[in-house]
Amino acid sequence: MSEHRRQTTAKPRHRRRKTAVAVGVPLALTAAGTLAYGTDLGLFGADAQQKASAATSAAPAWATATADGFASVNALGQNGTYGGRDGRTVTVKTLADLEKYATASEPYVIVVAASINMNPVGKEIKVASNKTIVGSGTSGHIVGGGFFLGQGVHNVIIRNLTIRDAYQGVWNDKEHDYDGIQMDGAHHVWIDHNDIRHMADGLIDSRKDTTYLTVSWNKLSQENKAFGIGWTDNVTANITIHHNWIRETEQRNPSTDNVAHAHLYNNFLEDVAGTDIKSSYGNYSRGKTNMLLENSYFQGMTNPVVRDATATLVQRGNVFSGTTGKNESGGTGASWNPKTYYPYTLDKAADVPSLLKSGVGPRSSIGTTTTATTTAAARTLTVAQDGSGQYKSVQAAVNAVPANNASRVVISVKPGTYREIVKVPADKPHVTIQGSGASRKDTVIVYNNAAGTQKPDGSGTYGTPGSATVSVQSDDSQLRNLTVTNDFDEAKHQDIANQAVALLTQADKIVLDGVIVNGDQDTLEMETAAKDKLGRVYVTNSYITGNVDFVFGRATVVIDKSVITLKKRWNGTSAGYVTAPSTPANRKGILINRSTVNGDVSAGSFFLGRNWHPGGDTTVDPQTTVRNSTLSAAIKSTPWSDMGGFSWKDDRFAEYKNTGAGAGAGSASSNRPQLTDAQAAQQEVADWLGDWTPSAS
């Protein structure tokens, strides 16, 4: 914030079945590709730009995305998993068209843009090799059936779909083999960001030596059997299962039988108390499986981790909350390191529930397309500290972008810590800065200026906007799959103004997807190019950390499916404000939607926001709405605060259907205003974004 701002001081559906741990066919969570939370848009290599249709156009990033984990390994004559990237992109809305393209011999990217009912119920489309089947935003539903990948089928991606409702009324159904996805002898398969639920047998089956499989960022729920792996005496399969939320399932969570290398990490297994569905076991290492289980979170599970005497199971860094029964490890199998096969980065186990609740399942940014005749091919510039790229610094790559460029330029930044200030000027629109690592933690841009830091040329201090580590002033620009940090040390510099911005935006149509924005006071500043200009920012599947006014400015902002982490002050105290909007009148302010607000701070110590009137400006009308989000106990029972002599009640602050210990209750006449259903219908994401649909293109 500017120096005019005041300084702060410190459903009961199924009957429970009591099932022994060994019940059922062996299954296991197949580990999903490590596009760690929010990196699902893949890399922008020149060789990855394909034609999306008969007309010349750049393939959207989601159409060229490639898997991580074991699905990324070069083996069995297949170098990684990229699906139908080398073929045409087609959009389907009928069962006939879906089956036509999914079973074709040539490669396709198949965009499912409707709810498609399987006929007959239980039908499983036999998918051929070299296919990407992806839902268009959140509209792609497969109802009453699923997909089958047979012997030798390879290089298949199934993403961003809701696969649901083949249930035939029998909880432990042994008659109807209606799976969401079944694989028998397939290899190089990536199952990512799907919502699979309420089928008739299992949600996912990986059978008969299916290998080089990655299962990531899926929600698996409302089922007796979640994920089965096995149906073989051979011990050859290699499977990665990561960042999946498995809840309200009884068994095979997963059950992993005879898998040579099973890597499970950052999964969230949840048995919700008080329901009719009771878990019989969690992760199960069966037969001769050699399993590595890392940084996962088990909530309320019965027998959370189990192994056969013949299996090997190594645990590292897992969290168990309210679990009972067996929690096992051990075995005589040879130790192995997944990084021998592929890179990956672990999230903290304690962060997994919040991360996955906001990050799994279909995403609005995947599967949406732009008009082929107006989209030009993206140019890619590479950055690497070791000299293996075109540039050694991010700013050098930005400088190389032509002024007034007409099409997207992707700056692909290899893993590393880049200590520099980055500014994308207003005359360089359509710029994407994207980390190329497996996780958003792999690529870090960091600096340590504060508002009170003296400029090297002696011309004064930087001021709040000038302190930003990364500044984006150009329209239609994006940050993806990286971390932006301001690591200014407040404790050592209490003698100067200590607002320290990590990321500043001053433009329209800005996308922040799969990023971490780290700071303390004033972490994320989102402004417009001028007070009379529109500036929209869409933040999704991201982390934002800070303590005082750390989401602020006059831009129109949506923070969707993200985690807002509260930090203690420099002196160890817990006190702060999440938002400080300075919204112009008749504009939308800050919308926090389907997100989580938490942190290691004292209960009742943080406000959700306060109203910033810069320099006493009486014409602004600050707005923050927090809806459909999970609030920890850190949030005050009266979550809004006055600022600068202006009453928050004269501005626009409200909540709607939040949950969690910090949610409380309220009404329009209380100190905690709640939207009515009718009001909430006018405060959706689409109301904030208007005529703009964010995409990777």
Secondary structure, DSSP 8 states (H G I E B T S, - for coil): --TTS--------S------TT-SS----------TTT-TT----GGG---SSSS-----GGGS----GGGGSEETTEES--TTTTSEEEEE-SHHHHHHHHT-SS-EEEEE-SEEE-SSTT-EEE--SSEEEEESTT--EEES-EEEE-TT-EEEEEES-EEE----S-TT-SS----SEEEES-EEEEEES-EEE--SSEEEEEETT-EEEEEES-EEEEEEEEEEEE--S---EEEEEES-EEEEEEE-SSEEESEEEEEEES-EEE--TTSS---S-SEEEETT-EEEEES-EEES-BS-EEE-TT-EEEEES-EEES-BS-B--B-SS----GGGT-------GGGHHHHHHHHSS--TTSS----GGG----EEEEE-TTS-SSBSSHHHHHHHS-TT-SS-EEEEE-SEEEES-EEE-TT--SEEEEE-SSSTTSEEEEE---TT-B-TTSS-B-HHHHT-SEEE-STT-EEES-EEEE---TTT-TTS-----SEEEESSSEEEES-EEE-SBT-EEEE-SSTTS--EEEEES-EEEESEEEEEESSEEEEES-EEEE---TTS---EEEEEE--BTTS--EEEES-EEEESS-TT-EEEEE---GGG-SSB--EEEEES-EE-TTB-SS-EE-BTTB-GGGSEEEEES-BSTTT----TTSSS-B--HHHHTTSSHHHHHTT------
